């Protein structure tokens, strides 16, 4: 697997995880709450932290949801 494929897989998993958390909390997916630019910024924040993706997403939604 190339580095680009790994990044793409991680990006896709991140969006799905974030959307799952928003849906669980509010009944609506990620795009109903934040913009694609916000999602990109959240992904960059996630990459800076050393937390599991699900935990990061849960904390992000709690703060922004």
C-alpha positions in Angstrom: 0.0 0.0 0.0 1.4 3.4 -0.9 1.6 6.3 1.4 -1.2 8.1 -0.5 -3.5 5.1 -0.1 -2.8 5.0 3.6 -3.6 8.7 3.9 -6.8 8.3 1.9 -7.9 5.3 4.1 -7.1 7.3 7.2 -9.0 10.3 5.9 -12.0 8.2 4.9 -12.1 6.4 8.3 -11.8 9.8 10.1 -14.8 11.3 8.2 -16.9 8.1 8.9 -15.9 8.1 12.5 -16.7 11.8 13.0 -20.0 11.4 11.1 -20.9 8.4 13.3 -20.3 10.4 16.4 -22.4 13.4 15.2 -25.2 11.0 14.1 -25.2 9.2 17.5 -25.3 12.5 19.4 -27.6 14.6 17.2 -29.2 12.3 14.6 -27.4 14.1 11.7 -24.1 13.4 10.1 -21.0 15.5 10.1 -21.9 17.7 7.1 -25.0 18.9 8.8 -22.8 20.5 11.5 -19.5 21.6 10.1 -18.0 22.5 6.8 -15.5 20.5 4.8 -12.8 23.0 5.8 -13.7 22.4 9.5 -13.4 18.6 8.8 -10.0 19.1 7.3 -8.9 21.2 10.3 -10.2 18.5 12.6 -8.3 15.9 10.7 -5.1 17.9 11.0 -5.7 18.3 14.8 -6.3 14.5 15.0 -3.0 13.9 13.3 -1.3 16.1 15.9 -2.7 14.2 18.9 -1.8 10.8 20.1 -5.3 9.7 20.8 -7.3 6.9 19.1 -9.5 8.2 16.3 -12.8 7.3 18.1 -11.8 9.1 21.3 -10.7 12.2 19.3 -14.0 12.2 17.4 -16.1 11.8 20.5 -14.3 14.7 22.2 -14.5 16.9 19.0 -18.3 16.3 18.8 -18.8 17.0 22.4 -17.1 20.3 22.0 -18.6 21.2 18.6 -21.9 19.4 18.6 
